[in-house]
Amino acid sequence: MPQNPDYPELEEARSHWRWQPPAGCLAGKVILVTGAGDGIGSSASRTFASYGADVVLLGRTRSKLEAVFDWIVANTSTDPVIVPCDLAHLAQPNADALANSIMDHYQRLDGLLHNASALGPRLPIAHYPVHTWNEVFTVNVTSALLLTQSVQPLLERGDHPSVIFTSSSVGRAGRAYWGAYAASKFAVEGLMETFADETEAAGFRVNSLNPGGTRTPMRRAAYPSEDPQSVPPPENHMDLYVYLLSEYSRGVTGQRLDARTWAGPPNPA
Ligand SMILES: NC(=O)c1ccc[n+]([C@@H]2O[C@H](COP(=O)([O-])OP(=O)(O)OC[C@H]3O[C@@H](n4cnc5c(N)ncnc54)[C@H](OP(=O)(O)O)[C@@H]3O)[C@@H](O)[C@H]2O)c1
C-alpha cells in the first residue's frame, strides 16, 4: 500500500479504479506538476507522492502549494519542492532558471504533468475579447511549450520520461461559448501529437488526458449551479495518471486518453 495514512479521499476512490497500481510504483521518480496547489493538480501531487515520487509543485498561489507540500512531508518520505510561478508571465529565462533549479536539486526529471489552465469567460466567438483570448492561450498553450522546451534536457536524463498534457472534452469537439478555452485545448492536442512524434524514438511517452467533469474550483466556476456531488472527485481518476507516469505504460505515446472511458492497462499489469 502507498503511504497515505491521512488521505481518505484516495482510499475511497480506489474502489472506482480500473487498475490498482503496485505500492511504490513511482518510487525514485521526479515529477513536475503545474497547477499543483488546487483541484486535480493538488490531488495528483499528493497521489504521486503517496506512490513514492518526488514532486515539484508548481503553481500560482504560494499558500496552496505550501499546504500540499506540508501534507506530502507529513504523510510520505518523499522530497517535494515548491516552485511559485504564474504561467501567465512565464518567459524563456525564468523557465530556464526553473529547469536549472530542478537540475541542481534532482539532476533529472522523469515526468511532467501539464495541468494548470485558465478557463476564460464563456462568450460567443463573435464577442470574445482578443486580449483575453491571448491570455488563455498564454497559460494553456504557450507556457506548456516554454516549460517543455526548458525541461526537455532534464527529461532526456530520466528513464522513459512521461509527459501528460491535460485536455478537455471541448478540446476534442468544439462547443458553443467555450471560446479560447476550447480552442486552446485543441492546440494542446496538436502540441502533444507533434511532440510525441518527435520524441518517440528517444523513448519518451507523450499523451493527452481528458479528466472529464471533475469536482474542482474550475468546474464550480464553469457550472455554478451544478451540485458538486454530482461529479466525481479528482481522486477517482488517479489510476490513469499514475499509470501514465509509471513503468507500466512504457511504449504508450501519442494517445488521447479519457479518464471516464479508460478501461485500465491493455494487459493487466
Ligand atoms: N475540473 C474539470 O471538470 C475539468 C474537465 C476537463 C478538463 N480539466 C482540465 O484539468 C486541469 C485541471 O483542472 P482543475 O479543474 O483542477 O482546475 P482548477 O481547479 O482551476 O485548478 C487549477 C490549478 O492551476 C493553477 N493555475 C491556474 N492558472 C495558473 C497560472 N497562470 N500559473 C500557475 N498556476 C495556475 C491554479 O492556481 P490557483 O489555485 O492559484 O488558482 C490551480 O491551483 C485543467 O487543465 C483543466 O482544463 C478539468
Ligand as a Chemical Component Dictionary entry (heavy atoms), coordinates in Angstrom:
data_LIG
# 
_chem_comp.id                   LIG 
_chem_comp.type                 NON-POLYMER 
_chem_comp.pdbx_formal_charge   0 
_chem_comp.three_letter_code    LIG 
# 
loop_
_chem_comp_atom.comp_id 
_chem_comp_atom.atom_id 
_chem_comp_atom.alt_atom_id 
_chem_comp_atom.type_symbol 
_chem_comp_atom.charge 
_chem_comp_atom.model_Cartn_x 
_chem_comp_atom.model_Cartn_y 
_chem_comp_atom.model_Cartn_z 
_chem_comp_atom.pdbx_ordinal 
LIG N1  N1  N 0  -12.416 20.090 -13.481 1  
LIG C1  C1  C 0  -12.928 19.644 -14.624 2  
LIG O1  O1  O 0  -14.141 19.324 -14.696 3  
LIG C2  C2  C 0  -12.067 19.525 -15.844 4  
LIG C3  C3  C 0  -12.618 18.939 -17.001 5  
LIG C4  C4  C 0  -11.823 18.813 -18.137 6  
LIG C5  C5  C 0  -10.512 19.241 -18.108 7  
LIG N2  N2  N 1  -10.000 19.815 -16.978 8  
LIG C6  C6  C 0  -8.600  20.241 -17.011 9  
LIG O2  O2  O 0  -7.922  19.710 -15.887 10 
LIG C7  C7  C 0  -6.884  20.600 -15.474 11 
LIG C8  C8  C 0  -7.031  20.913 -14.008 12 
LIG O3  O3  O 0  -8.306  21.498 -13.826 13 
LIG P1  P1  P 0  -8.918  21.813 -12.394 14 
LIG O4  O4  O 0  -10.370 21.662 -12.547 15 
LIG O5  O5  O -1 -8.177  21.085 -11.333 16 
LIG O6  O6  O 0  -8.576  23.374 -12.292 17 
LIG P2  P2  P 0  -8.570  24.335 -11.021 18 
LIG O7  O7  O 0  -9.483  23.802 -10.004 19 
LIG O8  O8  O 0  -8.823  25.706 -11.544 20 
LIG O9  O9  O 0  -7.076  24.251 -10.517 21 
LIG C9  C9  C 0  -6.066  24.676 -11.408 22 
LIG C10 C10 C 0  -4.785  24.946 -10.682 23 
LIG O10 O10 O 0  -3.936  25.585 -11.655 24 
LIG C11 C11 C 0  -3.429  26.775 -11.123 25 
LIG N3  N3  N 0  -3.235  27.813 -12.133 26 
LIG C12 C12 C 0  -4.189  28.425 -12.884 27 
LIG N4  N4  N 0  -3.638  29.378 -13.626 28 
LIG C13 C13 C 0  -2.314  29.379 -13.343 29 
LIG C14 C14 C 0  -1.220  30.166 -13.763 30 
LIG N5  N5  N 0  -1.371  31.187 -14.609 31 
LIG N6  N6  N 0  0.012   29.889 -13.276 32 
LIG C15 C15 C 0  0.178   28.882 -12.393 33 
LIG N7  N7  N 0  -0.822  28.123 -11.936 34 
LIG C16 C16 C 0  -2.057  28.371 -12.401 35 
LIG C17 C17 C 0  -4.462  27.235 -10.122 36 
LIG O11 O11 O 0  -3.833  28.112 -9.208  37 
LIG P3  P3  P 0  -4.649  28.936 -8.093  38 
LIG O12 O12 O 0  -5.020  27.914 -7.080  39 
LIG O13 O13 O 0  -3.692  29.927 -7.629  40 
LIG O14 O14 O 0  -5.848  29.496 -8.803  41 
LIG C18 C18 C 0  -4.947  25.936 -9.530  42 
LIG O15 O15 O 0  -4.128  25.530 -8.457  43 
LIG C19 C19 C 0  -7.014  21.832 -16.385 44 
LIG O16 O16 O 0  -6.085  21.707 -17.446 45 
LIG C20 C20 C 0  -8.423  21.748 -16.915 46 
LIG O17 O17 O 0  -8.543  22.367 -18.153 47 
LIG C21 C21 C 0  -10.753 19.961 -15.850 48 
# 
loop_
_chem_comp_bond.comp_id 
_chem_comp_bond.atom_id_1 
_chem_comp_bond.atom_id_2 
_chem_comp_bond.value_order 
_chem_comp_bond.pdbx_ordinal 
LIG N1  C1  SING 1  
LIG C1  O1  DOUB 2  
LIG C1  C2  SING 3  
LIG C2  C3  SING 4  
LIG C2  C21 DOUB 5  
LIG C3  C4  DOUB 6  
LIG C4  C5  SING 7  
LIG C5  N2  DOUB 8  
LIG N2  C6  SING 9  
LIG N2  C21 SING 10 
LIG C6  O2  SING 11 
LIG C6  C20 SING 12 
LIG O2  C7  SING 13 
LIG C7  C8  SING 14 
LIG C7  C19 SING 15 
LIG C8  O3  SING 16 
LIG O3  P1  SING 17 
LIG P1  O4  DOUB 18 
LIG P1  O5  SING 19 
LIG P1  O6  SING 20 
LIG O6  P2  SING 21 
LIG P2  O7  DOUB 22 
LIG P2  O8  SING 23 
LIG P2  O9  SING 24 
LIG O9  C9  SING 25 
LIG C9  C10 SING 26 
LIG C10 O10 SING 27 
LIG C10 C18 SING 28 
LIG O10 C11 SING 29 
LIG C11 N3  SING 30 
LIG C11 C17 SING 31 
LIG N3  C12 SING 32 
LIG N3  C16 SING 33 
LIG C12 N4  DOUB 34 
LIG N4  C13 SING 35 
LIG C13 C14 SING 36 
LIG C13 C16 DOUB 37 
LIG C14 N5  SING 38 
LIG C14 N6  DOUB 39 
LIG N6  C15 SING 40 
LIG C15 N7  DOUB 41 
LIG N7  C16 SING 42 
LIG C17 O11 SING 43 
LIG C17 C18 SING 44 
LIG O11 P3  SING 45 
LIG P3  O12 DOUB 46 
LIG P3  O13 SING 47 
LIG P3  O14 SING 48 
LIG C18 O15 SING 49 
LIG C19 O16 SING 50 
LIG C19 C20 SING 51 
LIG C20 O17 SING 52 
# 
